[in-house]
Amino acid sequence: MSVPLREIAHARAGDKGNLNTIAVIAREEHWYPVLCEVVTPDLVREVLADRVRGPVEVHRVDGLRALIVVCARAWDDTVTTSVHLDTHGKTLAGRLLGARVALPGGRAGSEGRPVSPSGR
Amino acid sequence: MPDVVRLGCGAGFAGDRLEPAVDLVERGGLDTLVLECLGERTVSLASLRSTDGSGPGHDPLLRRRLELLLEPLARHGTRLVTNAGAADPVGAARMAWGLAREHGVAPRVAAVTGDDVLDRIDRTAPAWEDGRPLEAHGELVSANAYLGVDALLPALREGADVVIAGRAADPSLFLAPLLDSLGWDPEDTGLLAAGTLIGHLLECAGQVTGGYFADPGMQEVPDPAHLGFPLAEVAVDGTAVVTKLPGTGGRVDRRTVTEQLTYEVTDPTAYLTPDVTLDLTGVRAQEVGPDRVRVAGARGRVRPDRLKVSVGHRAGFRGEGEISYAGPGARARALLAGEVVRERLTGVLPVRVDVIGGADDPTEVGESRLRVAGLGPDRAVAQAVEEEVTALYTCGPAGGGGVRTRSAEVIGILSTTVGRDQVTPHTTFVGTETR
């Protein structure tokens, strides 16, 4: 089955020059291994294709159950020079959370945990 | 030396709310309040303002913040550290001293300068953003090195109650008072890392106390209209509890803290500041009470050799225009309007066209807003965007309304580095001649 990423993670984007960072954080501990599988550079490039140019890195921060996605925008797409409405690229976090991701092998069902909405 | 120091953050950016800082000073029992007010471009804009005489070289909101804060700061014996001096820390410090006298208090006010390195950067060095030489990007209007604790500590050690800097690394504004108040060894990379982590958590103020977090149905934040700003109770071993004042809105939990721990971090094993190389991969965030999260586990390595520099350059002029369409077929009319503007501006400048909202099905009732933007080399080109969107009123598709346009000069920001030997921090105490 597939769910929007938002069901299993929350996220926050930051910006440094023409780079965006997007932290993707597991809502519950058991979702972290799933995030590590599904939040790939290819997924990020596909979902944010109109804005992200060049390489995408995904760093693991296991102790915080968080992934840090680092993606470059065009060199002149910066907070001061961008012609986009959101010059920071801060809304990219929300868009990434809208991506549908596959949950591997009936994980939610077999563990009897609801898929949505979790995190509280 | 105290066992625990209480450190608060009363502003996380230039436009932040004013009153949470006052609440922190009145009820927080703070050792030091920090106001972080400089974005990447803020110093460049301030520098242009002071050059063309259109405004102060420091943060324009600083006066209002100081008017609210100076008396309570003095009454509670709380120090203030801020980067709101922007392009004119000495001018800002003089203003602070004058305002303090008006409010019947007499703090020792110091300005920290030396971040301005426009006359000593290597203009042929490649910009981080695109690899081209800095000088290939047009006129450079400012260059400011990120100062660290070594620039801020002399003022604190000489007894300053108010320290006003320009460009300094955000976490350094917090680490410096921790070093001073807890008697930490400035060579101890473990403690430098711990204090930098705390500064990083606090530097965006409400972003760690439930600001930038509410998502109805998924992430509830109580009373966001009265968000409390953060304070940290920092132990002498470098561990800390991040919290907020009772009775304020917002929330501090593992999730809000984790979002801020990872915010704007491009490499979790090496978060670079002028003071230390911070490794976040061993950090743990643990809920230890309502709105109380304990953080520990920062590791540190030696600081970078060179200092990061933000360089402002004249990047042209941006023109923007918007217009709305509503009802059946709104989206198609907005898209057509966008094509009209694009065709009219062919050969003038490339534009970005967005149509926000509305339905593709023309039988559905919706509302769409066209937005056109372009970056051109001079003001006239940017104004052409405004003119063409405005002309849609009578020449464009049916039923457009609500035109808004604007154009302005754009200051771009590039990044480079400078050798530490090229940067000479200086501390100036103001007002002492009449004390």
Contacts between the chains, C-beta under 8 A, distances in Angstrom:
chain1	res1	chain2	res2	distance
A	6	B	218	6.8
A	10	B	215	7.4
A	10	B	218	7.4
A	10	B	219	6.4
A	10	B	255	6.3
A	10	B	259	7.0
A	12	B	212	6.8
A	12	B	259	4.3
A	12	B	260	7.8
A	12	B	262	7.3
A	12	B	263	5.9
A	14	B	263	4.8
A	14	B	264	3.4
A	14	B	265	7.8
A	15	B	264	7.1
A	16	B	264	5.9
A	16	B	266	6.4
A	17	B	40	7.5
A	17	B	128	6.6
A	17	B	129	5.2
A	17	B	413	6.9
A	17	B	414	7.8
A	17	B	415	5.8
A	18	B	129	5.2
A	19	B	266	6.3
A	21	B	262	7.6
A	21	B	263	7.3
A	21	B	264	5.5
A	21	B	265	6.1
A	21	B	266	5.9
A	23	B	258	7.5
A	23	B	259	6.2
A	23	B	262	3.6
A	23	B	263	6.7
A	23	B	265	7.6
A	25	B	255	6.8
A	25	B	258	5.2
A	25	B	259	6.6
A	25	B	262	7.2
A	27	B	255	8.0
A	59	B	267	6.7
A	59	B	268	5.3
A	59	B	269	7.9
A	61	B	262	6.5
A	61	B	268	4.9
A	61	B	280	6.4
A	61	B	281	5.9
A	61	B	283	7.9
A	62	B	281	7.4
A	63	B	281	6.5
A	63	B	282	6.1
A	63	B	283	6.0
A	63	B	284	5.6
A	63	B	297	6.9
A	64	B	258	5.0
A	64	B	261	6.2
A	64	B	262	6.6
A	64	B	280	7.8
A	64	B	283	6.5
A	64	B	284	7.7
A	64	B	285	6.6
A	65	B	258	7.6
A	66	B	258	5.8
A	66	B	261	7.8
A	66	B	262	5.2
A	68	B	262	5.5
A	68	B	265	5.8
A	68	B	266	7.7
A	68	B	268	5.8
A	70	B	266	5.1
A	70	B	267	7.8
A	75	B	129	5.0
A	75	B	130	3.8
A	76	B	130	7.8
A	76	B	315	7.9
A	76	B	375	7.6
A	76	B	412	7.7
A	78	B	129	7.0
A	78	B	412	6.6
A	78	B	413	6.5
A	79	B	39	7.7
A	79	B	40	6.7
A	79	B	41	6.8
A	79	B	413	7.6
A	80	B	40	7.7
A	80	B	41	4.9
A	80	B	315	6.9
A	80	B	410	5.9
A	80	B	411	5.9
A	80	B	412	5.4
A	80	B	413	5.7
A	81	B	315	5.0
A	81	B	316	7.9
A	81	B	318	7.8
A	81	B	375	6.4
A	81	B	410	5.6
A	81	B	412	4.7
A	83	B	318	6.8
A	83	B	351	7.5
A	83	B	352	4.2
A	83	B	373	4.2
A	83	B	374	6.2
A	83	B	375	5.6
A	84	B	352	6.7
A	84	B	354	8.0
A	84	B	373	7.8
A	85	B	354	6.3
A	85	B	356	7.8
A	85	B	371	6.2
A	85	B	373	7.9
A	117	B	217	6.7
A	117	B	218	5.6
A	119	B	218	6.6
A	119	B	219	7.1
A	119	B	255	7.5
A	120	B	219	7.9
A	120	B	220	7.6
